[in-house]
Each structure stands twice: as C-alpha cells, then as structure tokens.
C-alpha cells in the first residue's frame, strides 16, 4: 500500500491522551478498485521538555488479539485498529494478518490475507524455467500454462485458503498471541513437550524459561553458558550441524539450522540460522539464538500470565509464513 497524503487537524478532539493525538492518513491500495481510504492512527510524541522522551514514540497498528475483555493499546486510546478500519471500509474481507521475514532486514506484512499462493507460484515458476532451460518450445505462454497447471494441482481453486496452513488455537495470557507448542525437536529427537509460547516478531531472539533452556542446550553437544553478566546466552560450536524444529499444529517446522562452514567457525559471520553471531575470532563458538529469560518469575510479573512462557521471536519467522486469524482466535504456520 502507498501513502498518498497526511491530514493532521490538530483539533482538541484529536487529542486522545496527554501524549497522543489521532491524525488521519490517506492510503491507496494499487490492487483495489476503490479510491484512497482514510485511516486514523494514534500517534504518541512526548513533549521535548519531558523525561518521557526517553520512552518509545510512534504509532500503534493494533494487531493484538481482542479477547478475554483485554483492552489493547489502540482501544485504550479510543481508536479502532488498522485491520478493523480496513474491514469496515471493505478494503479487506477477512479479519486476519500474516507476516514472514525474508532475511535479517526485510519482511512482508499482509493484512486481510497471506502471500502463500504468491510464494508457491514463484517457486513453481522457478522449477519450470529451470527444468526447461534452453528448450526452444518453452515459450513464455507455455511456461505460464505449465505454472497454472501445477498450481491447480498444488492449490486447487476450490480449496479454502486456510487449508494450506497448520493451525493451533490461541490460549493463555489475554492480549497476546499465545498457544501451546506440542514439542521441541533437536536433530530428530523430541527434547521438550507441551511448552506455552508467545509469538512476537519484534523480539530479536527466541526466549525460553530457565528449566526449558537448560534442557534445550543439554541436548546440543559442546555448548556452554557464557559468564555473567551475559549468562542468559549460550555458546555453541559453529560447526555443529544442529537442526531445531518446533512442533505447532501437529507439524514440525524446521525453524533453525545451525550448520556452518569452516570459515564460519574461524571468521564468522554466524554459523547458520541457529546462531546470533560468532563469540569471537578464532574461538570456534557461535552464540545460540535461544536465550534464557526470567520473565514472569519476578514478583511484579507474577500476575502477567507469562511465567514459564517461550517467546518465539525473529528467528522463528524466517522462512515461515505465520498467519494470525483474529476472528477465529488461532495461529497458523506454513513453510515458505
């Protein structure tokens, strides 16, 4: 979507909080037959003379689940979420959104749908063009028809879109996308089962409670805990071929592979998807992406409902399509 313009009235009734106002922007959707639609955003900007400038500033999309009477930040600011506004204006037709990370710097957020079909079509087209490379009969029209035939087999037009994802119902702390992860697999062995998890693409790690993280790294040969104050992190030999899968919705998703090269071990960069980076030049060790957290253990967090909870952050979303169905209260995943 493309932002066409911004209107900020600065009227008193736009002020929804002492630090926040609610201007509106015009958005244009190239694939939509509608003209630009107007969407409101609560934008919070602390006064320059206030110590609150040290806190986060910006807007809220409002993509948290609305259940259990929990008031999301957008509702607290008397503003409907972005998805609710797009549904009301019939720009999108389904109360869902999805996200996938392409690499460490870019990703795709889809509102009202997923990119599963587009991703599959790109893969099929690549296979067809590679199989028939140099074939004079493989014209553009022939390739298009072959791709259409294969897509009709892989994703029949009469099949519901949600059949292409593995789903699990949300449960646990209200206001978060939480569910139960059936298992954690390392190199084909199930080392943990029935782990509560929270999905949060804004977290750069995968966080795990103390007991779970200890069991996790005990299953990987050669690992060691770093010294304080970095003792929440673990080091893994960069050349270890560790394959980690998370079981969600009855399916094992190979989220991380720690396979690296000799150059990884000596010079970096990181030793595979399982690693956050090398521990140091010449050490042969990389830092594991699963990090220990005491979230929910401290007294002020006891009532939060996040005790013993995993947080599946950025490393989990790489190479996966993760869909969040707001209406049905479920999370789906698919390998891209």
C-alpha positions as CSV (number, residue, x, y, z in Angstrom):
1,X,0.0,0.0,0.0
2,X,1.1,3.5,-0.7
3,X,0.7,6.6,1.5
4,X,-0.8,9.4,-0.6
5,X,-1.1,12.1,1.9
6,X,-1.5,13.1,5.6
7,X,-4.1,15.3,7.2
8,X,-3.4,16.5,10.8
9,X,-6.2,18.7,12.0
10,X,-4.6,19.3,15.4
11,X,-8.1,19.9,16.8
12,X,-8.7,19.4,20.5
13,X,-10.9,16.3,19.9
14,X,-7.9,14.7,18.1
15,X,-6.1,14.5,21.5
16,X,-6.8,11.0,22.9
17,X,-4.1,11.1,25.6
18,X,-1.9,13.7,27.2
19,X,0.9,12.4,24.9
20,X,-1.1,11.2,22.0
21,X,-3.3,12.6,19.2
22,X,-5.2,10.9,16.4
23,X,-4.5,12.3,12.9
24,X,-5.6,10.6,9.7
25,X,-3.7,9.4,6.7
26,X,-4.9,8.6,3.2
27,X,-3.9,5.2,1.9
28,X,-4.0,3.9,-1.7
29,X,-4.1,0.2,-2.5
30,X,-2.9,-0.4,-6.0
31,X,-4.9,-3.7,-6.4
32,X,-8.1,-2.2,-5.0
33,X,-10.7,-0.7,-7.3
34,X,-11.6,1.8,-4.5
35,X,-10.0,5.2,-4.3
36,X,-7.8,6.2,-1.4
37,X,-9.2,5.3,2.0
38,X,-8.7,7.4,5.1
39,X,-7.3,5.6,8.2
40,X,-6.7,7.1,11.6
41,X,-3.6,6.3,13.8
42,X,-2.9,7.2,17.4
43,X,0.5,8.9,17.3
44,X,2.3,9.4,20.6
45,X,5.0,12.0,20.9
46,X,6.2,13.1,24.4
47,X,6.9,16.7,25.0
48,X,10.5,17.7,24.3
49,X,10.7,19.1,27.8
50,X,9.6,15.8,29.4
51,X,11.7,12.9,30.6
52,X,9.2,10.7,28.7
53,X,11.2,11.4,25.5
54,X,13.4,8.5,26.7
55,X,10.4,6.2,26.1
56,X,9.2,4.8,22.8
57,X,7.4,7.1,20.3
58,X,5.3,6.3,17.3
59,X,2.0,4.7,16.3
60,X,0.1,1.5,17.1
61,X,-1.2,-0.8,14.4
62,X,-3.4,-2.7,16.9
63,X,-2.7,-6.3,15.8
64,X,-3.0,-7.9,19.2
65,X,-5.9,-10.4,19.7
66,X,-9.1,-8.9,21.2
67,X,-10.2,-11.5,23.7
68,X,-10.9,-12.1,27.3
69,X,-12.0,-8.5,27.9
70,X,-8.5,-7.3,27.5
71,X,-8.1,-3.8,26.2
72,X,-5.5,-3.4,23.6
73,X,-3.4,-0.2,23.4
74,X,-5.4,1.0,20.4
75,X,-8.7,0.5,22.4
76,X,-7.2,2.3,25.4
77,X,-6.6,5.3,23.0
78,X,-10.2,5.1,21.7
79,X,-9.0,4.2,18.2
80,X,-10.0,1.2,16.2
81,X,-7.2,-1.0,14.9
82,X,-5.9,-0.6,11.4
83,X,-7.4,-4.0,10.5
84,X,-10.8,-3.1,11.9
85,X,-10.8,0.1,9.8
86,X,-9.9,-1.7,6.6
87,X,-12.6,-4.3,7.3
88,X,-15.2,-1.5,7.9
89,X,-14.3,0.2,4.6
90,X,-14.4,-3.2,2.8
91,X,-10.7,-2.9,1.7
92,X,-10.1,-6.4,3.1
93,X,-12.7,-9.1,3.8
94,X,-11.1,-11.3,6.4
95,X,-10.0,-10.5,10.0
96,X,-6.5,-11.9,9.7
97,X,-3.0,-10.8,9.1
98,X,0.2,-12.6,8.3
99,X,3.9,-12.0,8.4
100,X,7.1,-13.5,7.1
101,X,10.7,-12.5,7.3
102,X,12.7,-12.7,4.1
103,X,16.1,-12.0,5.7
104,X,17.6,-10.1,8.6
105,X,16.5,-6.8,7.3
106,X,13.3,-7.2,5.3
107,X,9.9,-9.0,5.6
108,X,6.3,-8.8,4.4
109,X,3.2,-7.9,6.5
110,X,-0.1,-8.9,4.8
111,X,-3.4,-7.5,6.1
112,X,-6.6,-9.4,5.3
113,X,-4.8,-12.4,3.7
114,X,-1.5,-14.2,3.2
115,X,1.1,-14.5,0.5
116,X,1.1,-18.3,0.4
117,X,-0.2,-18.6,-3.1
118,X,2.3,-15.9,-4.5
119,X,5.2,-17.6,-2.8
120,X,4.2,-21.1,-4.1
121,X,3.8,-19.7,-7.6
122,X,7.2,-18.1,-7.6
123,X,8.7,-21.5,-6.5
124,X,6.8,-23.4,-9.2
125,X,7.8,-20.9,-11.9
126,X,11.4,-21.2,-10.9
127,X,11.2,-25.0,-11.1
128,X,9.6,-24.9,-14.5
129,X,12.0,-22.5,-16.0
130,X,15.0,-24.4,-14.6
131,X,13.7,-27.8,-15.9
132,X,13.2,-26.4,-19.4
133,X,16.1,-24.0,-19.6
134,X,17.3,-23.8,-23.2
135,X,14.2,-25.6,-24.6
136,X,13.0,-23.7,-27.7
137,X,9.5,-25.0,-27.1
138,X,9.3,-23.4,-23.7
139,X,7.8,-20.1,-24.7
140,X,6.5,-17.6,-22.2
141,X,2.9,-18.7,-22.9
142,X,3.8,-22.4,-22.5
143,X,5.6,-21.6,-19.2
144,X,2.6,-19.6,-17.9
145,X,0.2,-22.5,-18.8
146,X,2.5,-25.1,-17.1
147,X,2.7,-23.0,-14.0
148,X,-1.1,-22.7,-13.9
149,X,-1.5,-26.4,-14.3
150,X,0.9,-27.2,-11.4
151,X,-0.7,-24.6,-9.2
152,X,-4.1,-26.0,-9.8
153,X,-2.8,-29.3,-8.5
154,X,-0.9,-27.9,-5.5
155,X,-3.5,-25.3,-4.6
156,X,-6.9,-26.2,-6.2
157,X,-9.0,-23.1,-6.7
158,X,-11.9,-24.6,-4.8
159,X,-9.8,-25.2,-1.7
160,X,-10.1,-22.8,1.2
161,X,-7.0,-20.7,1.9
162,X,-6.7,-21.8,5.5
163,X,-6.2,-25.5,4.4
164,X,-2.7,-24.5,3.4
165,X,-1.7,-23.7,7.0
166,X,-1.3,-25.8,10.1
167,X,-3.4,-24.2,12.8
168,X,-3.4,-24.1,16.6
169,X,-5.9,-22.2,18.8
170,X,-4.8,-19.3,21.0
171,X,-4.8,-19.9,24.7
172,X,-3.1,-18.4,27.8
173,X,-2.5,-14.8,28.7
174,X,-5.1,-12.4,27.3
175,X,-3.9,-9.7,24.9
176,X,-1.1,-11.8,23.5
177,X,-0.8,-14.3,20.6
178,X,-0.2,-17.3,22.8
179,X,-0.7,-21.0,22.3
180,X,0.7,-24.4,23.3
181,X,3.8,-25.8,21.4
182,X,3.5,-29.6,21.3
183,X,7.2,-30.2,21.1
184,X,10.8,-29.0,20.6
185,X,12.9,-31.3,18.4
186,X,16.7,-31.3,18.1
187,X,18.3,-33.5,15.5
188,X,15.1,-35.6,15.2
189,X,14.7,-36.2,19.0
190,X,11.9,-34.6,21.0
191,X,13.5,-32.9,23.9
192,X,10.6,-30.9,25.3
193,X,6.8,-31.2,25.0
194,X,3.7,-29.0,25.8
195,X,5.5,-25.7,26.0
196,X,3.4,-22.5,26.2
197,X,4.6,-20.0,23.6
198,X,4.0,-16.3,22.7
199,X,4.6,-15.1,19.1
200,X,6.3,-11.7,18.8
201,X,8.2,-10.7,15.7
202,X,9.7,-7.7,17.4
203,X,11.9,-9.8,19.7
204,X,15.3,-10.5,18.1
205,X,15.8,-13.8,19.9
206,X,13.8,-16.9,20.9
207,X,13.3,-16.6,24.7
208,X,12.9,-19.7,26.9
209,X,12.3,-20.1,30.6
210,X,15.3,-21.4,32.7
211,X,14.3,-25.1,33.0
212,X,13.5,-25.3,29.3
213,X,16.6,-23.5,28.1
214,X,18.8,-25.8,30.3
215,X,17.2,-28.9,28.8
216,X,17.4,-27.4,25.3
217,X,21.2,-26.8,25.4
218,X,21.9,-30.0,27.2
219,X,20.7,-31.7,24.0
220,X,23.4,-30.0,21.9
221,X,26.9,-31.3,22.3
222,X,29.7,-28.8,23.1
223,X,27.5,-26.0,24.4
224,X,28.5,-23.8,27.3
225,X,26.8,-20.9,29.2
226,X,28.5,-17.6,29.0
227,X,29.9,-15.9,32.1
228,X,27.9,-13.2,33.9
229,X,26.5,-10.7,33.1
230,X,25.9,-12.5,29.8
231,X,24.9,-15.8,31.4
232,X,21.5,-15.7,29.7
233,X,23.3,-16.6,26.5
234,X,24.9,-19.9,25.5
235,X,27.7,-20.7,23.1
236,X,27.6,-23.5,20.5
237,X,30.4,-24.8,18.3
238,X,29.9,-23.1,15.0
239,X,30.5,-26.3,13.1
240,X,27.7,-28.2,14.9
241,X,25.0,-29.3,12.5
242,X,22.1,-28.6,14.8
243,X,18.6,-28.9,13.3
244,X,15.9,-27.4,15.5
245,X,12.2,-27.8,14.8
246,X,9.2,-26.5,16.7
247,X,6.0,-28.7,16.7
248,X,2.9,-26.5,16.2
249,X,-0.5,-27.6,15.0
250,X,0.7,-31.2,14.7
251,X,3.5,-30.2,12.3
252,X,7.3,-29.9,12.8
253,X,8.6,-26.6,11.5
254,X,12.4,-26.6,10.9
255,X,12.8,-23.1,12.1
256,X,16.6,-23.1,12.6
257,X,19.6,-25.0,11.3
258,X,23.0,-24.4,12.8
259,X,25.0,-25.9,10.0
260,X,28.0,-23.7,9.3
261,X,31.3,-23.8,7.3
262,X,34.9,-23.8,8.4
263,X,35.0,-20.1,7.6
264,X,32.1,-19.6,10.0
265,X,34.0,-21.2,12.8
266,X,37.1,-19.1,12.3
267,X,35.9,-15.8,11.0
268,X,32.1,-15.7,11.1
269,X,29.6,-14.4,10.1
270,X,27.3,-16.6,12.2
271,X,27.2,-20.4,11.7
272,X,23.7,-20.7,10.3
273,X,20.2,-19.7,11.3
274,X,20.6,-21.1,14.8
275,X,23.3,-18.5,15.7
276,X,23.2,-14.9,16.6
277,X,26.8,-14.4,15.6
278,X,30.3,-15.6,16.4
279,X,31.5,-15.4,20.0
280,X,34.9,-14.1,18.9
281,X,37.5,-14.5,16.2
282,X,39.2,-17.9,16.3
283,X,37.1,-19.2,19.2
284,X,35.1,-21.7,17.1
285,X,32.0,-20.8,19.0
286,X,28.8,-19.0,18.0
287,X,26.1,-17.6,20.3
288,X,22.8,-19.6,20.2
289,X,19.6,-17.8,19.2
290,X,17.7,-19.4,22.1
291,X,18.2,-17.1,25.2
292,X,17.2,-17.7,28.8
293,X,14.6,-15.4,30.3
294,X,13.3,-14.9,33.8
295,X,10.2,-13.2,32.5
296,X,7.2,-13.9,34.8
297,X,9.5,-15.1,37.7
298,X,9.9,-11.8,39.4
299,X,7.2,-10.6,41.8
300,X,6.0,-7.7,39.6
301,X,5.3,-10.2,36.7
302,X,3.6,-13.0,38.7
303,X,0.1,-11.8,37.7
304,X,1.0,-11.3,34.0
305,X,0.3,-14.9,32.9
306,X,3.7,-15.2,31.2
307,X,5.5,-17.4,33.7
308,X,7.4,-20.4,32.0
309,X,6.5,-19.0,28.6
310,X,8.6,-19.2,25.4
311,X,8.7,-16.1,23.2
312,X,9.1,-17.1,19.5
313,X,10.8,-14.0,18.0
314,X,12.5,-13.1,14.8
315,X,14.5,-16.3,14.2
316,X,11.3,-18.4,14.2
317,X,9.6,-16.2,11.5
318,X,12.4,-16.5,8.9
319,X,11.4,-18.8,6.1
320,X,7.9,-19.3,7.5
321,X,4.6,-17.8,6.8
322,X,2.8,-17.2,10.1
323,X,-0.9,-16.2,9.9
324,X,-3.0,-14.7,12.8
325,X,-6.7,-15.3,12.5
326,X,-8.3,-12.6,14.7
327,X,-11.9,-13.8,14.1
328,X,-11.3,-17.5,15.0
329,X,-8.6,-16.9,17.6
330,X,-5.9,-19.1,16.1
331,X,-2.4,-19.0,14.7
332,X,-1.3,-20.9,11.5
333,X,2.1,-21.6,10.1
334,X,3.4,-22.7,6.7
335,X,6.9,-23.3,5.3
336,X,7.9,-20.8,2.5
